Amino acid sequence: MEPAEDLSHQLWTMRELLEQLVYKLEVQGLLLAAGRARWIPYVTAELEAIIEAIGEIETSRAAASARLARQHGQPQHASLAELVEHVQAPWNGLLQQHRLHLLSLQSEIEEISRTNSEMARRSLMRSREIIASLGEQSVDMYDPRGLTTPLSVSALRLDRTV
């Protein structure tokens, strides 16, 4: 397969995975907004699987990009924007479209992630307030490795704007 065709194929796959990531982040946001914490572990596992797949395709994309760069006498780690300047039609237009779409997806992912993180933080604060209102000073929770860790209630702050 020609290096430009291979790179385009890898970028299409990357775009599809990033679209799936946007979808799962949207689902996560809807669950957080609805207070449906029960399903968060499932969507989190799905997000982690997509992120792992993105890492795998990134390796293939980097190799395809390096082959195309060598073919056109460019540095091995040339950016996609730099490669677009050196390949011929129709690949330059197609690679430019991939680049613009990937940049758009990146921006969308960053915004949704920021919003979801803020909602999760507020949910954690509400949980702490509920625990504190029950008179509990600490509760055991699970950390990312599955080990129990105490969640101590420090200060109680009520935010009536939520």
Secondary structure as the mmCIF struct_conf table of DSSP 4:
data_model
#
loop_
_struct_conf.conf_type_id
_struct_conf.id
_struct_conf.beg_label_comp_id
_struct_conf.beg_label_asym_id
_struct_conf.beg_label_seq_id
_struct_conf.end_label_comp_id
_struct_conf.end_label_asym_id
_struct_conf.end_label_seq_id
HELX_RH_AL_P HELX_RH_AL_P1 PRO A 3 ALA A 34
TURN_TY1_P TURN_TY1_P1 GLY A 35 GLY A 35
HELX_RH_3T_P HELX_RH_3T_P1 ALA A 37 TRP A 39
HELX_RH_AL_P HELX_RH_AL_P2 ILE A 40 GLN A 71
TURN_TY1_P TURN_TY1_P2 HIS A 72 GLY A 73
TURN_TY1_P TURN_TY1_P3 GLN A 76 HIS A 77
HELX_RH_AL_P HELX_RH_AL_P3 LEU A 80 HIS A 86
BEND BEND1 VAL A 87 VAL A 87
HELX_LH_PP_P HELX_LH_PP_P1 GLN A 88 GLN A 88
TURN_TY1_P TURN_TY1_P4 ALA A 89 PRO A 90
HELX_RH_AL_P HELX_RH_AL_P4 TRP A 91 SER A 133
TURN_TY1_P TURN_TY1_P5 LEU A 134 GLY A 135
BEND BEND2 GLN A 137 GLN A 137
STRN STRN1 SER A 138 TYR A 142
TURN_TY1_P TURN_TY1_P6 PRO A 144 ARG A 145
BEND BEND3 GLY A 146 GLY A 146
STRN STRN2 THR A 148 SER A 152
TURN_TY1_P TURN_TY1_P7 ARG A 160 THR A 161
#
